[in-house]
C-alpha cells in the first residue's frame, strides 16, 4: 500500500470560482459527478470515549488513524468501511465493502458481523472495538466536487456545506436531520510521487497556506 501526499487549503467562494474555471481546462471531472458537478458524501466515524482520534489529530501525532463508514448520495446499497491513516506526512487508505445488513447491525450495537477472518479490515475494526472501545460517534455529510489529472495521479476536491449529526443510529436514513458544522470551502490536493507544475501553478501552491483541517474534528467541536 503506497502513501499519498495530501494538501488541504481553506478557500472562499470567489477563490473557488476562479480555481474551478482554471482546473476545468486541464482536468476531468470525477466519473461519479452528478448533474450539479458533484455528489453528496455521508460518513460515520468511529472513536472511543477518550476521543482518541481527536486527541491524535489535535496533538499533531505523526502516526494516527481513524475508521469510518461511507456511502454516496442516497444509495445505501454500496457502503464502504475505510481506515484512514497518516505516517511520516503521507496518507494511506484501506477500504472494503460491507452490506447494508452488516451496517444496520453495527448501528444497533451488534458488532459480530465484523468478525470475518477473510476480511483483514473488518477483523481489525472488530478487534479495536473490543480492545480500544471504538464506537460509532459522529456523522459528517458534505457536497464534494472532484477533478482528476492523470500525471501524478492527482485528485483535486472541493468540499462544501459540511454538516453533522450525533444521531448515529440514523446513518442510513435519507431524511436524517443535520446541522451546519463549517461554512467555508475546503480544497484538497492528493497526489502520488509528484505534483505536476501545471497543477501547482493553477492552485498557487507557492503562496497558498495549508491547513490541518479535519471534518470529523470540526463536526465534533460544533
Secondary structure as the mmCIF struct_conf table of DSSP 4:
data_model
#
loop_
_struct_conf.conf_type_id
_struct_conf.id
_struct_conf.beg_label_comp_id
_struct_conf.beg_label_asym_id
_struct_conf.beg_label_seq_id
_struct_conf.end_label_comp_id
_struct_conf.end_label_asym_id
_struct_conf.end_label_seq_id
STRN STRN1 UNK A 4 UNK A 4
STRN STRN2 UNK A 5 UNK A 11
HELX_RH_AL_P HELX_RH_AL_P1 UNK A 13 UNK A 26
BEND BEND1 UNK A 27 UNK A 27
STRN STRN3 UNK A 28 UNK A 29
TURN_TY1_P TURN_TY1_P1 UNK A 31 UNK A 32
TURN_TY1_P TURN_TY1_P2 UNK A 35 UNK A 36
BEND BEND2 UNK A 37 UNK A 37
STRN STRN4 UNK A 39 UNK A 47
TURN_TY1_P TURN_TY1_P3 UNK A 49 UNK A 50
HELX_RH_AL_P HELX_RH_AL_P2 UNK A 52 UNK A 58
TURN_TY1_P TURN_TY1_P4 UNK A 59 UNK A 60
BEND BEND3 UNK A 62 UNK A 63
STRN STRN5 UNK A 64 UNK A 72
TURN_TY1_P TURN_TY1_P5 UNK A 73 UNK A 74
STRN STRN6 UNK A 75 UNK A 87
TURN_TY1_P TURN_TY1_P6 UNK A 88 UNK A 89
STRN STRN7 UNK A 90 UNK A 98
HELX_RH_AL_P HELX_RH_AL_P3 UNK A 100 UNK A 107
TURN_TY1_P TURN_TY1_P7 UNK A 108 UNK A 109
HELX_RH_3T_P HELX_RH_3T_P1 UNK A 112 UNK A 114
TURN_TY1_P TURN_TY1_P8 UNK A 117 UNK A 118
HELX_RH_AL_P HELX_RH_AL_P4 UNK A 120 UNK A 131
BEND BEND4 UNK A 132 UNK A 132
STRN STRN8 UNK A 135 UNK A 149
TURN_TY1_P TURN_TY1_P9 UNK A 150 UNK A 150
HELX_RH_3T_P HELX_RH_3T_P2 UNK A 151 UNK A 153
STRN STRN9 UNK A 154 UNK A 165
BEND BEND5 UNK A 166 UNK A 166
HELX_RH_3T_P HELX_RH_3T_P3 UNK A 168 UNK A 170
TURN_TY1_P TURN_TY1_P10 UNK A 171 UNK A 172
TURN_TY1_P TURN_TY1_P11 UNK A 174 UNK A 175
STRN STRN10 UNK A 179 UNK A 182
BEND BEND6 UNK A 184 UNK A 184
STRN STRN11 UNK A 185 UNK A 191
BEND BEND7 UNK A 192 UNK A 193
HELX_RH_AL_P HELX_RH_AL_P5 UNK A 197 UNK A 203
TURN_TY1_P TURN_TY1_P12 UNK A 204 UNK A 207
HELX_LH_PP_P HELX_LH_PP_P1 UNK A 208 UNK A 210
HELX_RH_AL_P HELX_RH_AL_P6 UNK A 215 UNK A 220
TURN_TY1_P TURN_TY1_P13 UNK A 221 UNK A 221
#
